[in-house]
Amino acid sequence: MGDAYEPDVTSYDYDAPLNELGQPTPKYFAIRDLLAKFQPDGAKLPDPPKALPAIEIPAIAFKDCAPLFENLPPAIREPQPKPMEYLGQNQGFILYRTAFRGHYSGKLKLWELHDYADIHVDGKLIGTLSRARKEDTIEIPKSDPPAQTLDILVEGMGHINFSQHMIDRKGITDRVTLNGMTLMDWMIYPLPMDAKDIARLKFEPLGEAGRPETFFRGSFVLGGLGDTYLDMSGWKKGVVWVNGHNLGRYWEIGPQKRLYCPAPFLKKGRNEIIVFDLHRSVPAEIRGFKSLE
C-alpha cells in the first residue's frame, strides 16, 4: 500500500497447498490433518492422487539467434514518449528512440519509468534503471564525436491491481530529460512479445557474441512427456517460450531460478525453445528438472 513497486516472481505456487505440478505441499498436509479431526465417526479422507509424471531434460543446445534491434516492427512517431496502453499494448516491452540535440552528455532522467529500462547510446548499453530500486537517472558520458542516438528499451513487469495505484501504465509514462531539457521527437516500437512478434523473428546461425537484447533459439528431443522445470540460473533477465508457449519471466536476482513447463506444452520428438535475454550476448546452458528447487 506504500510507494514501493515489488514485481512478483513468475511462479505463483509459493505457500500454496498444491504446487504447479499439482503435488501436495506441507500446507496441504497441514490443512488435511486439520480437516481429519472434524470428520464424522468412521469417515476417512481419501488418499491424495498419485503425482503426475515429471521429467528431466539434458542440456539444450542453441544454434540460432535473432537480435532484437534487427527485428524491430514499424515505428510510431510521437513528440513525446507514450505508455504502452496508449498504443494498444498492455504487456511486454517497448523501445523509445530519439536523436540527441543541443545536449549530448550529462544527467538523463526518465520521469515515471514503469518498470525496467536498458539505456543505449549509439548502440552501446551504458546501464539500466529499475522502478523497483527507485532509479530514474543515469549519466550519459561525454564522447568524441558527440553521441547521436538514444535508445531506451523498457520492460513492463506486471500491473498493480489494487489500491490507489491501479492506474499503472507501462513504459515511459511521462517524459525524458537531459540536463533538465525535455527530449522531443521520438520513434516508438511496440514490442508486446506475443505470438505474432515471435513468429516474425528472422533467425540466423549463432556466431560470435553480439549485442545484448537477443533472441536465442534451440531445440531438444523427447521420447516421453511430463512436467518439467527449466533451470535459468545461467542467464540474466528475460523471457522463455517453448513451442510457442510463453513460460514467463526470469531474473538472476531470484529468488526463482526455474520456470515451470507443463507436459501439454511439450511433444514427443523435436521441441523448440526461444529465450530472449536482456543482458547476455551468448546463450547459456538450460536443463530440465523435476522440481522447482
Backbone as CSV, one residue per row, in Angstrom:
resi,resn,N_x,N_y,N_z,CA_x,CA_y,CA_z,C_x,C_y,C_z
1,MET,0.823,-1.212,0.000,0.000,0.000,0.000,0.857,1.261,0.000
2,GLY,2.187,1.121,0.050,3.074,2.273,0.043,3.483,2.640,-1.362
3,ASP,4.692,3.204,-1.486,5.160,3.656,-2.801,6.186,2.707,-3.400
4,ALA,6.388,1.535,-2.816,7.349,0.573,-3.344,6.700,-0.290,-4.423
5,TYR,7.431,-0.489,-5.519,6.964,-1.385,-6.584,7.710,-2.699,-6.438
6,GLU,6.980,-3.796,-6.228,7.580,-5.100,-5.985,6.986,-6.127,-6.947
7,PRO,7.612,-6.326,-8.121,7.070,-7.292,-9.089,7.128,-8.713,-8.544
8,ASP,6.119,-9.510,-8.890,6.057,-10.907,-8.449,6.989,-11.779,-9.277
9,VAL,7.384,-12.906,-8.684,8.066,-13.931,-9.461,7.053,-14.594,-10.385
10,THR,7.534,-15.327,-11.385,6.629,-15.971,-12.333,5.807,-17.070,-11.675
11,SER,6.462,-17.889,-10.846,5.752,-18.977,-10.177,4.754,-18.415,-9.186
12,TYR,3.540,-18.948,-9.211,2.515,-18.464,-8.289,2.095,-19.566,-7.322
13,ASP,2.989,-20.564,-7.088,2.611,-21.630,-6.165,3.258,-21.462,-4.789
14,TYR,3.870,-20.302,-4.544,4.518,-20.130,-3.242,3.468,-20.139,-2.118
15,ASP,3.756,-20.964,-1.115,2.904,-21.114,0.069,1.492,-21.570,-0.301
16,ALA,1.355,-22.325,-1.391,0.050,-22.845,-1.798,-0.075,-24.306,-1.382
17,PRO,-1.305,-24.817,-1.179,-1.473,-26.236,-0.828,-1.002,-27.195,-1.921
18,LEU,-1.096,-26.750,-3.182,-0.612,-27.551,-4.302,0.389,-26.736,-5.098
19,ASN,1.474,-27.370,-5.544,2.425,-26.645,-6.370,2.006,-26.686,-7.831
20,GLU,2.840,-26.183,-8.704,2.469,-26.083,-10.113,2.288,-27.455,-10.772
21,LEU,2.944,-28.468,-10.253,2.782,-29.819,-10.783,1.544,-30.503,-10.225
22,GLY,0.808,-29.816,-9.332,-0.346,-30.434,-8.701,0.013,-31.321,-7.525
23,GLN,1.262,-31.238,-7.071,1.711,-32.065,-5.954,1.390,-31.378,-4.625
24,PRO,1.021,-32.151,-3.600,0.733,-31.550,-2.295,1.985,-31.001,-1.623
25,THR,1.827,-29.881,-0.962,2.909,-29.232,-0.228,2.674,-29.411,1.277
26,PRO,3.611,-29.005,2.126,3.378,-29.098,3.574,2.095,-28.409,4.021
27,LYS,1.715,-27.316,3.366,0.465,-26.656,3.742,-0.731,-27.564,3.450
28,TYR,-0.681,-28.311,2.359,-1.770,-29.246,2.039,-1.966,-30.237,3.187
29,PHE,-0.878,-30.825,3.659,-0.994,-31.830,4.706,-1.419,-31.209,6.033
30,ALA,-1.030,-29.956,6.270,-1.497,-29.279,7.480,-3.002,-29.068,7.430
31,ILE,-3.518,-28.671,6.258,-4.971,-28.495,6.100,-5.677,-29.841,6.203
32,ARG,-5.080,-30.853,5.586,-5.682,-32.194,5.609,-5.769,-32.723,7.048
33,ASP,-4.697,-32.541,7.831,-4.697,-33.007,9.218,-5.761,-32.279,10.041
34,LEU,-5.935,-30.993,9.761,-6.955,-30.227,10.477,-8.354,-30.737,10.139
35,LEU,-8.623,-30.945,8.848,-9.950,-31.415,8.441,-10.234,-32.818,8.955
36,ALA,-9.198,-33.638,9.055,-9.396,-35.012,9.512,-9.945,-35.059,10.934
37,LYS,-9.629,-34.035,11.728,-10.093,-34.006,13.118,-11.606,-33.773,13.225
38,PHE,-12.213,-33.303,12.159,-13.633,-32.938,12.218,-14.504,-33.814,11.311
39,GLN,-13.987,-34.970,10.927,-14.771,-35.894,10.111,-15.771,-36.654,10.989
40,PRO,-16.929,-37.039,10.425,-17.882,-37.868,11.179,-17.233,-39.184,11.602
41,ASP,-17.778,-39.805,12.610,-17.253,-41.087,13.079,-17.223,-42.101,11.934
42,GLY,-16.109,-42.743,11.786,-15.949,-43.766,10.754,-15.564,-43.236,9.394
43,ALA,-15.616,-41.901,9.205,-15.258,-41.318,7.898,-13.746,-41.143,7.802
44,LYS,-13.243,-41.276,6.615,-11.814,-41.153,6.372,-11.582,-40.364,5.093
45,LEU,-10.688,-39.429,5.149,-10.359,-38.655,3.950,-9.689,-39.558,2.913
46,PRO,-10.025,-39.391,1.640,-9.383,-40.217,0.599,-7.901,-39.892,0.490
47,ASP,-7.146,-40.838,0.043,-5.716,-40.615,-0.169,-5.491,-39.606,-1.298
48,PRO,-4.428,-38.821,-1.226,-4.115,-37.899,-2.336,-3.863,-38.680,-3.623
49,PRO,-4.190,-38.123,-4.760,-3.940,-38.826,-6.026,-2.450,-38.987,-6.284
50,LYS,-2.115,-39.930,-7.122,-0.717,-40.129,-7.480,-0.179,-38.903,-8.221
51,ALA,1.075,-38.633,-8.018,1.707,-37.474,-8.660,1.778,-37.666,-10.169
52,LEU,1.583,-36.592,-10.899,1.746,-36.633,-12.348,3.221,-36.853,-12.685
53,PRO,3.499,-37.471,-13.829,4.910,-37.730,-14.168,5.668,-36.426,-14.426
54,ALA,6.915,-36.408,-13.990,7.817,-35.289,-14.239,9.070,-35.832,-14.906
55,ILE,9.699,-35.027,-15.742,10.860,-35.485,-16.499,12.032,-34.530,-16.334
56,GLU,13.209,-35.033,-16.638,14.405,-34.206,-16.742,14.788,-34.079,-18.213
57,ILE,15.384,-32.952,-18.546,15.819,-32.701,-19.926,17.310,-32.398,-19.903
58,PRO,18.124,-33.120,-20.690,19.570,-32.825,-20.735,19.831,-31.419,-21.274
59,ALA,21.075,-31.013,-21.214,21.469,-29.672,-21.654,20.980,-29.396,-23.073
60,ILE,20.358,-28.237,-23.245,19.779,-27.837,-24.528,20.785,-26.992,-25.295
61,ALA,20.974,-27.301,-26.566,21.906,-26.560,-27.416,21.170,-25.462,-28.174
62,PHE,21.796,-24.298,-28.288,21.252,-23.174,-29.042,22.110,-22.952,-30.282
63,LYS,21.439,-22.849,-31.439,22.163,-22.745,-32.696,21.824,-21.484,-33.493
64,ASP,20.742,-20.793,-33.140,20.309,-19.630,-33.917,20.077,-18.441,-32.996
65,CYS,20.116,-17.253,-33.572,19.835,-16.043,-32.807,19.119,-15.023,-33.690
66,ALA,18.419,-14.108,-33.036,17.722,-13.024,-33.733,17.857,-11.766,-32.874
67,PRO,18.808,-10.896,-33.188,18.984,-9.670,-32.403,17.728,-8.802,-32.459
68,LEU,17.300,-8.318,-31.331,16.080,-7.511,-31.272,16.171,-6.305,-32.187
69,PHE,17.310,-5.616,-32.175,17.433,-4.366,-32.932,17.486,-4.588,-34.441
70,GLU,17.582,-5.844,-34.858,17.486,-6.176,-36.282,16.120,-6.760,-36.618
71,ASN,15.221,-6.783,-35.650,13.888,-7.358,-35.857,12.805,-6.451,-35.287
72,LEU,12.963,-5.157,-35.461,12.003,-4.205,-34.926,10.784,-4.071,-35.839
73,PRO,9.621,-3.829,-35.266,8.420,-3.582,-36.065,8.443,-2.153,-36.610
74,PRO,7.482,-1.777,-37.436,7.400,-0.378,-37.876,7.282,0.572,-36.681
75,ALA,7.927,1.714,-36.798,7.935,2.689,-35.702,6.717,3.610,-35.762
76,ILE,6.368,4.131,-34.597,5.322,5.142,-34.463,5.995,6.431,-33.994
77,ARG,5.752,7.506,-34.711,6.420,8.766,-34.371,5.530,9.607,-33.466
78,GLU,6.114,10.083,-32.354,5.389,10.896,-31.392,6.303,12.005,-30.868
79,PRO,5.741,13.173,-30.555,6.576,14.240,-29.972,7.174,13.837,-28.631
80,GLN,6.407,13.084,-27.848,6.834,12.653,-26.517,6.655,11.141,-26.373
81,PRO,7.399,10.499,-25.445,7.165,9.074,-25.196,5.722,8.832,-24.756
82,LYS,5.175,7.727,-25.174,3.818,7.345,-24.788,3.873,5.984,-24.098
83,PRO,3.018,5.758,-23.109,2.985,4.439,-22.476,2.418,3.387,-23.422
84,MET,2.654,2.129,-23.075,2.189,1.020,-23.906,0.699,1.104,-24.192
85,GLU,-0.089,1.381,-23.158,-1.539,1.349,-23.284,-2.047,2.362,-24.315
86,TYR,-1.329,3.474,-24.477,-1.704,4.488,-25.467,-1.631,3.906,-26.875
87,LEU,-0.764,2.891,-27.050,-0.545,2.281,-28.361,-1.245,0.925,-28.479
88,GLY,-2.182,0.633,-27.582,-2.937,-0.601,-27.645,-2.190,-1.820,-27.156
89,GLN,-1.183,-1.615,-26.320,-0.352,-2.699,-25.799,-0.483,-2.726,-24.280
90,ASN,-0.532,-3.916,-23.681,-0.659,-3.977,-22.227,0.355,-4.890,-21.562
91,GLN,1.361,-5.330,-22.304,2.364,-6.214,-21.721,3.604,-6.200,-22.590
92,GLY,4.671,-6.822,-22.095,5.869,-6.985,-22.898,6.856,-5.840,-22.759
93,PHE,7.412,-5.428,-23.909,8.468,-4.427,-23.951,8.058,-3.305,-24.901
94,ILE,8.797,-2.203,-24.829,8.586,-1.097,-25.758,9.907,-0.344,-25.891
95,LEU,10.238,0.040,-27.111,11.504,0.713,-27.381,11.247,2.157,-27.791
96,TYR,11.973,3.065,-27.148,11.897,4.501,-27.457,13.238,4.943,-28.028
97,ARG,13.187,5.681,-29.153,14.423,6.127,-29.823,14.313,7.604,-30.184
98,THR,15.397,8.333,-29.934,15.444,9.731,-30.338,16.887,10.111,-30.643
99,ALA,17.072,11.285,-31.244,18.403,11.806,-31.549,18.753,12.900,-30.553
100,PHE,20.021,12.924,-30.142,20.477,13.990,-29.254,20.533,15.309,-30.016
101,ARG,20.068,16.362,-29.365,20.135,17.715,-29.933,20.440,18.704,-28.820
102,GLY,21.413,19.534,-29.041,21.742,20.551,-28.040,22.614,20.005,-26.927
103,HIS,22.129,19.016,-26.216,22.897,18.354,-25.157,23.243,16.945,-25.636
104,TYR,24.489,16.543,-25.391,24.953,15.243,-25.872,25.513,14.362,-24.750
105,SER,25.549,14.882,-23.560,26.001,14.128,-22.400,25.418,14.786,-21.160
106,GLY,25.541,14.085,-20.035,25.044,14.662,-18.790,23.999,13.780,-18.121
107,LYS,23.146,14.401,-17.327,22.182,13.696,-16.484,20.899,13.403,-17.262
108,LEU,20.695,12.110,-17.567,19.478,11.668,-18.244,18.482,11.184,-17.192
109,LYS,17.259,11.702,-17.240,16.242,11.306,-16.268,14.996,10.822,-16.987
110,LEU,14.515,9.635,-16.578,13.260,9.073,-17.074,12.183,9.332,-16.028
111,TRP,11.249,10.193,-16.359,10.197,10.550,-15.417,9.100,9.498,-15.459
112,GLU,8.863,8.876,-14.311,7.828,7.844,-14.156,8.096,6.640,-15.073
113,LEU,9.244,6.013,-14.856,9.587,4.779,-15.564,8.785,3.618,-14.985
114,HIS,8.140,2.854,-15.874,7.383,1.663,-15.475,7.703,0.525,-16.452
115,ASP,8.729,-0.383,-16.204,9.223,-0.627,-14.874,10.746,-0.835,-14.854
116,TYR,11.326,-1.225,-15.980,12.753,-1.559,-16.048,13.264,-1.131,-17.418
117,ALA,14.427,-0.478,-17.450,14.909,0.076,-18.727,16.379,-0.224,-18.958
118,ASP,16.694,-0.625,-20.195,18.066,-0.670,-20.698,18.315,0.622,-21.476
119,ILE,19.418,1.300,-21.164,19.736,2.570,-21.816,20.898,2.355,-22.779
120,HIS,20.682,2.692,-24.060,21.711,2.555,-25.089,22.062,3.923,-25.664
121,VAL,23.341,4.142,-25.871,23.817,5.335,-26.573,24.631,4.874,-27.769
122,ASP,24.178,5.253,-28.970,24.823,4.845,-30.220,25.038,3.325,-30.274
123,GLY,24.007,2.579,-29.848,24.042,1.133,-29.938,24.776,0.428,-28.819
124,LYS,25.293,1.156,-27.839,26.027,0.552,-26.735,25.219,0.666,-25.449
125,LEU,25.059,-0.461,-24.760,24.357,-0.457,-23.480,25.224,0.215,-22.423
126,ILE,24.715,1.305,-21.834,25.501,2.023,-20.828,24.993,1.808,-19.409
127,GLY,23.820,1.186,-19.248,23.321,0.941,-17.908,21.836,0.633,-17.905
128,THR,21.318,0.361,-16.718,19.909,0.027,-16.534,19.302,0.888,-15.437
129,LEU,17.987,1.028,-15.480,17.235,1.719,-14.434,16.051,0.843,-14.041
130,SER,15.733,0.833,-12.749,14.684,-0.039,-12.248,13.746,0.729,-11.329
131,ARG,12.471,0.647,-11.628,11.452,1.240,-10.764,11.460,0.602,-9.381
132,ALA,11.707,-0.720,-9.331,11.722,-1.413,-8.047,12.822,-0.884,-7.133
133,ARG,13.917,-0.401,-7.730,15.010,0.164,-6.942,14.915,1.688,-6.840
134,LYS,13.808,2.239,-7.346,13.556,3.678,-7.338,14.661,4.444,-8.070
135,GLU,15.074,3.880,-9.215,16.083,4.522,-10.047,15.410,5.220,-11.224
136,ASP,15.837,6.414,-11.536,15.289,7.111,-12.702,16.320,7.967,-13.423
137,THR,17.583,7.944,-12.966,18.595,8.840,-13.515,19.873,8.075,-13.828
138,ILE,20.496,8.416,-14.966,21.759,7.809,-15.362,22.603,8.864,-16.061
139,GLU,23.917,8.744,-15.976,24.830,9.711,-16.581,25.199,9.274,-17.995
140,ILE,24.972,10.157,-18.962,25.407,9.922,-20.341,26.835,10.438,-20.459
141,PRO,27.804,9.567,-20.724,29.203,10.031,-20.756,29.509,10.892,-21.975
142,LYS,30.499,11.753,-21.832,30.966,12.554,-22.972,31.676,11.643,-23.971
143,SER,31.579,11.961,-25.240,32.241,11.181,-26.272,32.691,12.097,-27.398
144,ASP,33.655,11.628,-28.167,34.170,12.376,-29.317,34.244,11.422,-30.506
145,PRO,33.385,11.582,-31.520,32.408,12.659,-31.683,31.243,12.527,-30.699
146,PRO,30.432,13.578,-30.557,29.307,13.526,-29.615,28.312,12.429,-29.976
147,ALA,27.649,11.916,-28.946,26.651,10.863,-29.137,25.533,11.337,-30.060
148,GLN,24.968,10.411,-30.815,23.928,10.743,-31.781,22.556,10.173,-31.428
149,THR,22.505,8.893,-31.023,21.222,8.207,-30.869,21.040,7.651,-29.462
150,LEU,19.846,7.858,-28.933,19.470,7.320,-27.629,18.370,6.287,-27.818
151,ASP,18.586,5.074,-27.322,17.581,4.008,-27.320,17.277,3.625,-25.878
152,ILE,15.994,3.537,-25.556,15.565,3.120,-24.222,14.586,1.963,-24.393
153,LEU,15.016,0.769,-23.990,14.158,-0.411,-24.054,13.545,-0.625,-22.677
154,VAL,12.218,-0.574,-22.609,11.513,-0.663,-21.323,10.722,-1.963,-21.257
155,GLU,10.825,-2.636,-20.121,10.055,-3.847,-19.852,8.977,-3.551,-18.820
156,GLY,7.736,-3.929,-19.133,6.670,-3.886,-18.146,6.696,-5.166,-17.336
157,MET,6.716,-5.053,-16.007,6.909,-6.225,-15.161,5.681,-6.566,-14.334
158,GLY,4.517,-6.176,-14.818,3.286,-6.546,-14.128,2.558,-5.341,-13.575
159,HIS,1.248,-5.276,-13.821,0.441,-4.155,-13.369,0.032,-4.319,-11.905
160,ILE,0.059,-3.227,-11.185,-0.502,-3.204,-9.834,-2.018,-3.319,-9.961
161,ASN,-2.626,-4.216,-9.179,-4.056,-4.481,-9.355,-4.868,-4.215,-8.088
162,PHE,-4.403,-3.264,-7.274,-5.159,-2.939,-6.071,-4.817,-1.511,-5.620
163,SER,-5.640,-0.968,-4.763,-5.453,0.308,-4.066,-5.373,1.484,-5.040
164,GLN,-4.794,2.570,-4.551,-4.778,3.816,-5.322,-3.826,3.777,-6.510
165,HIS,-3.047,2.676,-6.654,-2.065,2.593,-7.742,-2.551,1.734,-8.906
166,MET,-3.849,1.474,-8.984,-4.353,0.575,-10.027,-4.176,1.123,-11.436
167,ILE,-4.161,2.436,-11.606,-3.870,3.001,-12.924,-2.357,2.975,-13.077
168,ASP,-1.859,1.900,-13.647,-0.425,1.616,-13.667,0.027,1.403,-15.107
169,ARG,0.188,2.497,-15.840,0.615,2.425,-17.234,2.050,1.931,-17.321
170,LYS,2.395,1.317,-18.462,3.719,0.742,-18.634,4.501,1.468,-19.726
171,GLY,5.824,1.516,-19.533,6.707,2.227,-20.445,7.235,3.476,-19.770
172,ILE,7.525,4.488,-20.556,7.845,5.813,-20.016,6.540,6.581,-19.978
173,THR,6.046,6.849,-18.793,4.689,7.365,-18.649,4.641,8.879,-18.485
174,ASP,5.802,9.534,-18.558,5.817,10.999,-18.503,6.731,11.536,-19.596
175,ARG,7.988,11.823,-19.267,8.900,12.412,-20.252,10.322,11.997,-19.935
176,VAL,11.265,12.396,-20.820,12.691,12.150,-20.630,13.412,13.479,-20.738
177,THR,14.313,13.757,-19.794,15.076,14.998,-19.841,16.566,14.702,-19.803
178,LEU,17.343,15.563,-20.432,18.801,15.508,-20.401,19.305,16.863,-19.916
179,ASN,19.896,16.868,-18.731,20.312,18.111,-18.076,19.143,19.079,-17.919
180,GLY,17.964,18.528,-17.664,16.771,19.332,-17.455,16.028,19.710,-18.720
181,MET,16.604,19.433,-19.889,15.950,19.742,-21.163,15.117,18.547,-21.613
182,THR,13.841,18.767,-21.915,12.962,17.689,-22.362,13.323,17.253,-23.774
183,LEU,13.554,15.962,-23.955,13.887,15.425,-25.268,12.607,15.214,-26.067
184,MET,12.645,15.630,-27.324,11.466,15.595,-28.185,11.717,14.694,-29.393
185,ASP,10.631,14.434,-30.131,10.664,13.737,-31.408,11.153,12.295,-31.251
186,TRP,10.238,11.412,-30.891,10.563,10.025,-30.589,10.002,9.059,-31.631
187,MET,10.770,8.025,-31.901,10.292,6.869,-32.652,10.031,5.760,-31.630
188,ILE,8.811,5.225,-31.641,8.400,4.243,-30.638,8.094,2.912,-31.331
189,TYR,8.652,1.835,-30.790,8.484,0.498,-31.357,7.757,-0.390,-30.332
190,PRO,6.473,-0.657,-30.507,5.755,-1.555,-29.590,6.280,-2.987,-29.726
191,LEU,6.522,-3.635,-28.594,7.058,-4.997,-28.592,6.308,-5.840,-27.557
192,PRO,5.050,-6.183,-27.841,4.288,-6.967,-26.861,4.820,-8.371,-26.648
193,MET,5.681,-8.844,-27.535,6.260,-10.189,-27.446,5.170,-11.265,-27.461
194,ASP,4.129,-11.033,-28.251,3.073,-12.024,-28.386,3.442,-13.017,-29.489
195,ALA,2.505,-13.899,-29.820,2.789,-14.947,-30.803,3.179,-14.361,-32.163
196,LYS,2.553,-13.248,-32.547,2.884,-12.626,-33.835,4.307,-12.086,-33.827
197,ASP,4.708,-11.464,-32.714,6.071,-10.953,-32.612,7.088,-12.076,-32.760
198,ILE,6.850,-13.185,-32.080,7.800,-14.291,-32.110,7.836,-14.943,-33.488
199,ALA,6.694,-15.052,-34.145,6.622,-15.705,-35.455,7.370,-14.922,-36.535
200,ARG,7.460,-13.607,-36.395,8.097,-12.810,-37.453,9.616,-12.649,-37.264
201,LEU,10.175,-13.215,-36.212,11.616,-13.105,-35.982,12.398,-13.774,-37.108
202,LYS,13.473,-13.138,-37.519,14.346,-13.683,-38.568,15.630,-14.175,-37.902
203,PHE,15.720,-15.503,-37.757,16.867,-16.084,-37.086,18.018,-16.303,-38.066
204,GLU,19.216,-16.280,-37.505,20.429,-16.530,-38.272,21.334,-17.442,-37.445
205,PRO,22.282,-18.127,-38.085,23.177,-19.009,-37.314,23.912,-18.240,-36.227
206,LEU,24.049,-18.867,-35.087,24.722,-18.253,-33.956,26.202,-18.103,-34.257
207,GLY,26.706,-16.880,-34.141,28.113,-16.626,-34.399,28.808,-16.126,-33.147
208,GLU,29.689,-15.168,-33.327,30.383,-14.580,-32.187,29.415,-13.709,-31.389
209,ALA,29.843,-13.385,-30.182,28.996,-12.586,-29.293,28.602,-11.280,-29.957
210,GLY,27.316,-10.964,-29.909,26.819,-9.706,-30.448,26.419,-8.760,-29.334
211,ARG,25.413,-7.931,-29.586,24.937,-7.029,-28.548,23.859,-7.736,-27.735
212,PRO,23.616,-7.278,-26.519,22.539,-7.888,-25.728,21.180,-7.664,-26.385
213,GLU,20.104,-8.026,-25.668,18.735,-7.982,-26.195,18.620,-8.835,-27.465
214,THR,18.889,-10.118,-27.293,18.877,-11.063,-28.409,17.984,-12.254,-28.079
215,PHE,17.283,-12.747,-29.104,16.537,-13.987,-29.006,17.462,-15.141,-29.393
216,PHE,17.510,-16.181,-28.579,18.290,-17.375,-28.877,17.325,-18.542,-29.081
217,ARG,17.551,-19.325,-30.131,16.663,-20.445,-30.449,17.430,-21.757,-30.403
218,GLY,16.838,-22.738,-29.745,17.429,-24.063,-29.668,16.356,-25.122,-29.793
219,SER,16.750,-26.375,-29.662,15.796,-27.475,-29.755,16.249,-28.624,-28.880
220,PHE,15.291,-29.488,-28.539,15.591,-30.687,-27.780,14.578,-31.750,-28.175
221,VAL,14.973,-33.000,-28.040,14.150,-34.127,-28.478,13.707,-34.922,-27.258
222,LEU,12.408,-35.249,-27.201,11.843,-36.006,-26.093,11.256,-37.323,-26.586
223,GLY,11.537,-38.390,-25.821,10.924,-39.675,-26.117,9.662,-39.901,-25.308
224,GLY,9.539,-39.182,-24.193,8.359,-39.262,-23.340,8.043,-37.895,-22.776
225,LEU,6.818,-37.724,-22.300,6.359,-36.409,-21.853,6.134,-36.389,-20.346
226,GLY,6.204,-35.211,-19.795,5.953,-34.986,-18.383,6.217,-33.528,-18.055
227,ASP,5.743,-33.093,-16.914,6.049,-31.738,-16.466,7.545,-31.615,-16.195
228,THR,8.057,-30.396,-16.326,9.471,-30.164,-16.038,9.677,-28.710,-15.626
229,TYR,10.825,-28.439,-15.043,11.228,-27.074,-14.685,12.516,-26.747,-15.425
230,LEU,12.507,-25.690,-16.205,13.703,-25.277,-16.933,14.558,-24.386,-16.047
231,ASP,15.814,-24.783,-15.870,16.720,-24.053,-14.987,17.372,-22.892,-15.746
232,MET,17.115,-21.658,-15.277,17.615,-20.451,-15.944,18.722,-19.774,-15.152
233,SER,19.362,-20.514,-14.245,20.342,-19.896,-13.353,21.577,-19.372,-14.084
234,GLY,21.824,-19.831,-15.305,22.964,-19.328,-16.067,22.667,-18.087,-16.881
235,TRP,21.418,-17.635,-16.862,21.002,-16.487,-17.658,20.848,-15.242,-16.793
236,LYS,20.533,-14.113,-17.412,20.478,-12.836,-16.685,19.045,-12.384,-16.421
237,LYS,18.352,-11.961,-17.454,16.985,-11.439,-17.294,16.269,-11.543,-18.621
238,GLY,15.070,-12.125,-18.628,14.374,-12.237,-19.899,13.121,-13.074,-19.821
239,VAL,12.774,-13.676,-20.984,11.526,-14.416,-21.152,11.828,-15.694,-21.927
240,VAL,11.033,-16.756,-21.664,11.237,-18.048,-22.318,9.945,-18.506,-22.989
241,TRP,10.075,-19.041,-24.214,8.961,-19.671,-24.924,9.344,-21.109,-25.273
242,VAL,8.422,-22.037,-25.103,8.616,-23.423,-25.529,7.472,-23.794,-26.462
243,ASN,7.823,-24.151,-27.686,6.832,-24.487,-28.713,5.770,-23.398,-28.833
244,GLY,6.201,-22.153,-28.739,5.304,-21.013,-28.887,4.583,-20.597,-27.628
245,HIS,4.737,-21.326,-26.527,4.063,-21.014,-25.266,4.995,-20.199,-24.369
246,ASN,4.509,-19.078,-23.890,5.296,-18.216,-23.006,5.305,-18.805,-21.597
247,LEU,6.493,-19.161,-21.093,6.602,-19.722,-19.744,6.718,-18.653,-18.672
248,GLY,7.042,-17.430,-19.066,7.147,-16.356,-18.088,8.525,-15.711,-18.082
249,ARG,8.729,-14.853,-17.078,9.982,-14.108,-16.946,10.920,-14.786,-15.943
250,TYR,12.202,-14.564,-16.146,13.214,-14.977,-15.173,14.134,-13.786,-14.910
251,TRP,14.837,-13.823,-13.785,15.757,-12.747,-13.412,16.805,-13.326,-12.480
252,GLU,18.058,-13.039,-12.756,19.139,-13.635,-11.984,19.109,-13.258,-10.503
253,ILE,18.432,-12.171,-10.143,18.403,-11.766,-8.741,17.571,-12.734,-7.894
254,GLY,16.790,-13.612,-8.546,15.999,-14.594,-7.812,14.767,-13.967,-7.171
255,PRO,14.111,-14.692,-6.259,14.534,-15.980,-5.713,14.270,-17.174,-6.633
256,GLN,13.411,-17.006,-7.623,13.077,-18.130,-8.506,14.132,-18.268,-9.593
257,LYS,14.625,-19.491,-9.787,15.637,-19.769,-10.808,15.143,-20.727,-11.893
258,ARG,13.967,-21.354,-11.680,13.454,-22.327,-12.634,12.035,-21.968,-13.045
259,LEU,11.721,-22.205,-14.316,10.395,-21.925,-14.858,9.659,-23.234,-15.132
260,TYR,8.430,-23.278,-14.689,7.599,-24.474,-14.866,7.145,-24.596,-16.306
261,CYS,7.312,-25.795,-16.871,6.832,-26.096,-18.216,5.926,-27.314,-18.125
262,PRO,4.608,-27.151,-18.282,3.687,-28.295,-18.161,3.805,-29.236,-19.357
263,ALA,3.490,-30.498,-19.122,3.600,-31.520,-20.166,2.824,-31.182,-21.435
264,PRO,1.603,-30.571,-21.346,0.873,-30.275,-22.593,1.586,-29.285,-23.515
265,PHE,2.562,-28.545,-23.009,3.337,-27.638,-23.872,4.398,-28.394,-24.667
266,LEU,4.677,-29.627,-24.291,5.737,-30.410,-24.910,5.149,-31.436,-25.876
267,LYS,5.998,-32.032,-26.678,5.563,-33.066,-27.619,6.697,-34.068,-27.820
268,LYS,6.315,-35.278,-28.171,7.336,-36.273,-28.475,8.062,-35.875,-29.751
269,GLY,9.351,-36.116,-29.744,10.159,-35.688,-30.875,10.795,-34.331,-30.604
270,ARG,10.927,-33.540,-31.662,11.648,-32.271,-31.567,10.770,-31.173,-30.960
271,ASN,11.344,-30.439,-30.007,10.705,-29.293,-29.380,11.578,-28.055,-29.575
272,GLU,10.927,-26.899,-29.684,11.651,-25.646,-29.899,11.602,-24.788,-28.634
273,ILE,12.731,-24.162,-28.314,12.800,-23.218,-27.206,13.411,-21.913,-27.698
274,ILE,12.816,-20.785,-27.280,13.333,-19.459,-27.603,13.509,-18.699,-26.300
275,VAL,14.671,-18.094,-26.128,14.969,-17.298,-24.938,15.353,-15.888,-25.374
276,PHE,14.655,-14.907,-24.815,15.031,-13.509,-25.033,15.696,-13.014,-23.756
277,ASP,16.987,-12.656,-23.859,17.725,-12.201,-22.683,18.179,-10.754,-22.881
278,LEU,17.941,-9.941,-21.860,18.264,-8.525,-21.945,19.760,-8.246,-21.868
279,HIS,20.513,-9.121,-21.218,21.899,-8.776,-20.916,22.943,-9.781,-21.381
280,ARG,22.526,-10.919,-21.903,23.501,-11.871,-22.421,23.650,-11.698,-23.932
281,SER,24.890,-11.791,-24.396,25.152,-11.726,-25.834,25.482,-13.102,-26.402
282,VAL,25.617,-14.102,-25.526,25.782,-15.502,-25.941,24.861,-16.339,-25.051
283,PRO,24.364,-17.465,-25.561,23.440,-18.278,-24.755,24.168,-19.026,-23.646
284,ALA,23.426,-19.377,-22.612,23.927,-20.215,-21.527,23.237,-21.576,-21.605
285,GLU,23.615,-22.460,-20.716,23.026,-23.800,-20.693,21.656,-23.786,-20.025
286,ILE,20.760,-24.635,-20.509,19.455,-24.847,-19.873,19.230,-26.347,-19.755
287,ARG,18.772,-26.786,-18.573,18.382,-28.167,-18.353,16.994,-28.200,-17.734
288,GLY,16.328,-29.328,-17.882,15.021,-29.503,-17.272,15.124,-30.376,-16.030
289,PHE,14.445,-29.973,-14.947,14.472,-30.712,-13.683,13.051,-31.042,-13.254
290,LYS,12.951,-31.955,-12.280,11.642,-32.430,-11.843,11.020,-31.577,-10.740
291,SER,11.745,-30.600,-10.237,11.210,-29.785,-9.155,11.661,-28.345,-9.289
292,LEU,10.990,-27.457,-8.548,11.294,-26.025,-8.599,12.650,-25.712,-7.971
293,GLU,13.079,-26.534,-7.046,14.361,-26.318,-6.376,15.231,-27.552,-6.471
